[in-house]
């Protein structure tokens, strides 16, 4: 299950981009921010400009991304649910960027 559209809080701040997988942690964070509903993309739907789902990330790329983020999150920790979701989002993003760089250099 993924979001069909970007999710914003009451002040317009982006909380989740479209096509973001909905997890239990993300649901909890959305509830914390007062978000009561989001648009969900059904499995048969395809939004204009959809890109194919990226290939699964290798464990070595994921480890590199974790090492990159360790310094940034060492003081904040990940005990708060919002920080945990932020860390997961950053980890996915960093790992995807590393994969893209590796493909370009190959």
C-alpha positions as CSV (number, residue, x, y, z in Angstrom):
1,X,0.0,0.0,0.0
2,X,1.5,3.4,-1.1
3,X,0.3,7.0,-1.0
4,X,-1.4,8.2,-4.2
5,X,-0.5,11.8,-3.5
6,X,1.9,13.9,-1.4
7,X,0.8,14.2,2.3
8,X,1.1,17.6,3.9
9,X,0.5,18.8,7.4
10,X,-1.9,21.7,8.2
11,X,0.9,24.3,7.5
12,X,1.7,22.8,4.2
13,X,4.9,21.0,5.2
14,X,5.5,17.8,3.2
15,X,5.3,14.7,5.4
16,X,5.3,12.0,2.8
17,X,5.8,12.0,-0.9
18,X,3.5,10.3,-3.3
19,X,4.3,6.6,-3.9
20,X,5.6,6.3,-0.3
21,X,4.9,2.9,1.3
22,X,2.6,3.0,4.3
23,X,4.1,1.3,7.3
24,X,2.9,1.1,10.9
25,X,5.5,3.7,12.0
26,X,4.5,6.1,9.3
27,X,0.8,5.7,10.3
28,X,1.7,6.5,13.9
29,X,3.6,9.6,12.8
30,X,0.8,10.8,10.5
31,X,-1.6,10.4,13.5
32,X,0.8,12.4,15.6
33,X,0.7,15.2,13.1
34,X,-3.1,15.2,13.0
35,X,-3.4,13.5,9.6
36,X,-6.6,11.5,9.7
37,X,-6.7,10.3,6.1
38,X,-4.5,10.0,3.0
39,X,-5.1,9.0,-0.6
40,X,-4.0,5.4,-1.2
41,X,-3.1,4.1,-4.6
42,X,-4.8,0.9,-5.4
43,X,-2.8,-1.9,-7.0
44,X,-4.4,-1.4,-10.4
45,X,-3.9,2.4,-10.4
46,X,-1.0,4.0,-12.2
47,X,-0.4,7.7,-11.9
48,X,0.9,9.7,-14.9
49,X,4.7,9.6,-15.1
50,X,4.9,6.5,-12.8
51,X,8.4,5.1,-12.7
52,X,9.0,1.4,-12.3
53,X,9.6,0.1,-8.7
54,X,13.4,0.3,-8.1
55,X,15.3,-2.9,-7.7
56,X,15.9,-4.1,-4.2
57,X,19.0,-2.5,-2.7
58,X,22.1,-4.6,-2.0
59,X,23.1,-5.2,1.6
60,X,26.5,-3.5,1.0
61,X,24.8,-0.4,-0.3
62,X,22.4,-0.3,2.6
63,X,25.4,-0.7,5.1
64,X,27.2,2.2,3.4
65,X,24.1,4.4,3.7
66,X,23.8,3.4,7.4
67,X,27.4,4.4,8.0
68,X,26.7,7.8,6.3
69,X,23.7,8.5,8.5
70,X,25.2,7.3,11.8
71,X,27.0,10.6,12.5
72,X,23.9,12.6,11.6
73,X,21.6,10.6,13.9
74,X,24.0,9.7,16.8
75,X,22.9,12.6,19.0
76,X,19.2,12.6,18.1
77,X,18.8,8.8,18.3
78,X,15.9,6.9,16.8
79,X,13.8,6.3,20.0
80,X,11.1,8.8,19.0
81,X,8.8,7.4,16.3
82,X,9.1,10.5,14.2
83,X,12.9,10.3,14.2
84,X,12.7,6.6,13.4
85,X,10.5,7.3,10.4
86,X,12.8,10.1,9.3
87,X,15.9,7.8,9.7
88,X,14.2,5.1,7.6
89,X,13.3,7.6,4.9
90,X,16.8,9.0,4.9
91,X,18.3,5.5,4.8
92,X,16.2,4.6,1.8
93,X,17.0,7.8,0.0
94,X,20.8,7.6,0.6
95,X,21.0,4.0,-0.4
96,X,19.1,4.7,-3.6
97,X,21.5,7.6,-4.4
98,X,24.5,5.3,-3.8
99,X,23.0,2.7,-6.1
100,X,22.5,5.3,-8.9
101,X,26.1,6.6,-8.5
102,X,27.4,3.0,-8.7
103,X,25.3,2.4,-11.9
104,X,26.6,5.6,-13.5
105,X,30.2,4.8,-12.8
106,X,29.9,1.2,-14.2
